[in-house]
Amino acid sequence: MKSIAIWYKPVNDNVESNEILDLHFNFWKIPNGSKRSYKFLDIGIKLSNTKNIKTLKIYFPIKIKENDFEDIVGKFIHKVDLVSAIFNENYKVISTTSSKSYEIRNAKNEFVFNIYKTSISDLTFEQKYDGTIININIPKQEITNYFRFRIKGDFINSLSSVSVPTNSLLESAFSEIEMIDFRVNEIRDLNQDLLEEMKIEKLLKIQKQHFFFICSKDEELIGNHQPFLSCRNLENYRWDDYVGIKNINKQIYLAYHWKETNVESASTLIKTKYEKNNWKTISKYAIFAFILAVIIELFSNWLYDLIK
């Protein structure tokens, strides 16, 4: 697994700037009956000062289709309870003169940061370094700005590997093990030419990184790179529209939380076990057991006749 990378191209190379970067990653894995689970990654980026940032850049180590990467601010910005749930604070939203920018204020009506909604014209895709660089045009302001995107498709599939337990035939039939390996700004995993481009432009140090793994209550966390900070139940009635998948209102989500502070790079490794006790799986093995029983019965009768 190769790492993603986040950096920026400055407006003025000679200006000394000290942008503080906070990252929020939400890896969603939602069961889909007997089919493959829905998976996608939400990416939240908070920058303390964007005045000298001409272009924010995100590199993915795989080719990204344009319809697999989208701005999702519109999925939550008009629901105050969802905004508060995402940031775990009691916030309110105020629309500014620009429809692309929203002020976030706290309970004392004090300004906290802006949430900026990019449009298609703000995003360009470059196929480079055996992957894709997404260039994001953002407002040049001396205030904190927050951006939120969602990526799905081949990149998400590349983050995980699925296997079955080997210690029991019955267990392997009804469960699977998945390992998720996610890395940000890991130098040893990045293309050398890409690293040169990042050094010529401006690197960003990660002040905070929050990583959430959201899954079904039936999924068991059996291994991770470090102990999680918390685990909580997400109210599905609040998050269903945000997730954007129909007919999942009976799902119960658990959100596991990990946090890194003041790092240049971050790695998250998660290992889970999921029980596949659906009717299709049960029926398949019931039919198999029936056929096996018939074969044993026929063989027994043949053997009995032969001996007789």
N, C-alpha and C positions, 0 to 999 in steps of 0.2 A: 504493500500500500504506500503511495506517495502522498506528500503533504499538499494542502492548499497554502496559498500565500496571500497576505494582505499588505499593501503599501500604497504610496501615492506619488503622483507627479506634482511638484510644487509650481506655483505661479511664478515665484522668484527664488532662484537657487541660492541667492546671497542672503536671504532673510533667515535669521535664526528663529526657529519656531519650536514649540514644545507641546505638540498635540498629545492629549491623553486618550488612549483607546480602550474602550470597554467592548467586549464581545459577548453576545448571547446566542447560544446554539440550542435549538430544540429538535432532537431527532425523534420523529413520530413513527411508530410501528403499530398499525391498526389491523386486527384480524379481519379476514374477508372470507369466512366460512372455510370451505375446503380448498379455496384458491390461495394464491400467494398474497401475503399481507400487503396492505398499502404502506408505503414508506416514503418519507420526504424529510427534508432538513430545512428548518427556518433559521435564518441568519440575521441577527440584530447587531448593528454597528453604531456605537455612540462615540462621537468625536468632540472633544472639548472646545476646539477652535478650528474652523474650516476656512478662515480667511485666506490662507496661503495654499490651499489645496485646489489645484486646477482639475485633477482627475483622481478619483479613488479607484484603486485597481484590486481585483481579486483574481487569482490564478487557480484554476482547477486542473488536476493532472489527467484530464480526459476531455475529449471533445464534447462540448455542451451545445445542445440544440437551443435555439432562441426561445422556443415555447416551453422549455424545461426550467427557465429561470424567470421569475416574475416578482414585481413589487407587490407586497401584500398589506401595505398600510391601510388600504381601503377595506380590508376584511375586519378591522377592529377599531378604527379611529372614531367611528360614530357610535360606539358603545362604551360609555364611560366605565361600566363595571368590568368590561373586558380589558380596557386600558389599565385600570387599577390592578387587575389580576395578573397581567403580563409583567408589570413592574413591581408588584407586591407593595404598592403604596396607594394611598387615597388621593388620586389625582382627578383633575377635571381638564377638559379640552376646550380650547378657544380657537376658533378659526380666525386666521389673519386675512389681510387684504389679498394675499396670494392663496389660491385654493390648494396649492401644493404644499403649503406649510401650515402647521398647527402648533399653537403654544400649549405646553403642558404646565399647569400650575398646581401647587399643593393646597392643602386644606386652609392655609393662611392666605391664599390667593397670590403667593409669591411665584415668580417665574422660575421654572426648573430647567427645561430644555425645549427645543423644537423637535417635532417629528416632521420629516420631509418626505413627501410622496413623489418618487420619480415617475417619469413617463417613458414611453418607448424611445422617444428622441434623446433621452438622457443616457441610454445604454448602447454601447457598441461592443461587438464580439470579435476578438482576434484569435485565430488559430495559430498558436506558437508554442514552441518547446514541448511538443508531444501532448499538448493540452489546449486550454482556452483561457485567454485573459479577458475578463469583462471590465470594460472601462465605464466608470459611472461619473457623470457630471453632477456636481453638487453645489449648493449655494456658498458663496464666499462671505462668511460672517464671523465675527468675533464672539460667537456664542456657541453653546453646545447644540449639536444636531444629531438626531437619531434616524437611522434608516433600517428598514426591515424587508428581507427578501425570502423567497422560497425556491428551493431547487429540488428537482425530482429526476427520475430517469436513470440513465446509465451510471452517473456518478454515485448515486445512492447505492445502487447494486454493487458497485466496486468497493464500498466501505465494509461490506460484511461477507462472511462465508458461513454456510450452513452445513451441518453434518448431523449424523444420527448417533445415539449411544451405541457402543459396541459390546457392552457387557451383558446385554439381554436382547434376545430376538423379539420378545413381546414389547419391551420398553422402546426399542427402536421403531417398532410399528406405530406407536402411539405418541411419540415425542420427537422433537428435533432440537439441536443445539446450534445457536448462532453466536458468532464472535464479531463484534463491531470494533473497527480500528480507525480512529479519526485523529488527524494531526493538523496543526496550524503552525506555519513558519518554521518547520523542522528543516534546518539547513542541510543535513545529510541526505534528505529525501528530495531535494530540489535540483533541477537542472542547473548546471554551472553557468550557462549563458543567461538563464533567468536571474540567477543571483547577481550577475554583473549588472543587469538592467536595474534590479532593485537597489543596488548600491549607488548607481549613478543618480537615481531619483531619491526618494526618502523612505527609510524604514520606519515602522511604527512599533513601539514597545507596548506590550499588552499590560495594562494596569490591572484589569480584571477580566476573567473569562468565566462565564457561567455556562455549564453544559447540562441540559436536561434530556433524559431519556424517558419518553412517554410511551407506555405500552399497556396492554390488557392486564387486568388483575390476575389472569391465569398464567401470565409469564413470570418465571422465577429467575431472579438475578443470582447466578451461581459463581460469578467471578468479576473482578474489576481492578483497575490499576491502583486505586486507592479507595478507602471507605467513602460512601456517599454522605453528604451533609444532612440530607433530609429526604423523606418520601411522603408525598401527599396525594390525596384523591382529587382528581379534577372533576368538577361538576360538568357532566356531558351536556346538559341543557344550555350551558353557557358557551361551550367550546364547539358545538357541532357545526354551526355556520362558519366559524373560523376555519375549522378543518376542511369543510367543503365537500364532504362525502355523504351521500344520501343513505338513509336507512341504517344508521348506526346508533340510533338514539338509545339502544339498550346496552351499549358498551360502557364499561366502567374503566376509566383510565387511571393509572398510577404514574406519577412523575418523580423520577429519581434525579437528585441534584448534586453536581460536583462543581467545585470552584477552584480557580487558580488565581494568584495575585502576583503582580510585578515580575512577569516572565517575558522572555523574548520569544519563546515557543511553548506549545502545549500539546500533550498527547492524551487521548482518552481511549481506554480499552475496556470493553464490556463483554461479558459472556453470559448468555441467558439460555434458559431451557423452557420450551413451550410445549404444552400438552395438546395434541391434536385429536382430542376426543369428540370429533364431530360424527354425524350419522353416516356420512359417506365412508369414512375410515372404518368405523365399526361394522358397517354392512359389508365392506370389502373383505374384512378378515373373518366375518361370520360365514360368508360364502366359501372362503378358502377353507375354514375349519370343517364346513359341511362336506365339501368335496374330498378333503383328506379323510374324513370319517367314512365316507362311502368307499373310497379306495381301500382303506384298511379292512372294512367289512367284506368287500369282494375278495381281497387277498386271503383273509381268514377263511372264507368259505372254500376258496380254491385249495388252500393248504389242507383244510379238513378233509375235503373229498379225495385229495391226493393220498393222504395218510390212510384214509379209510379203504 
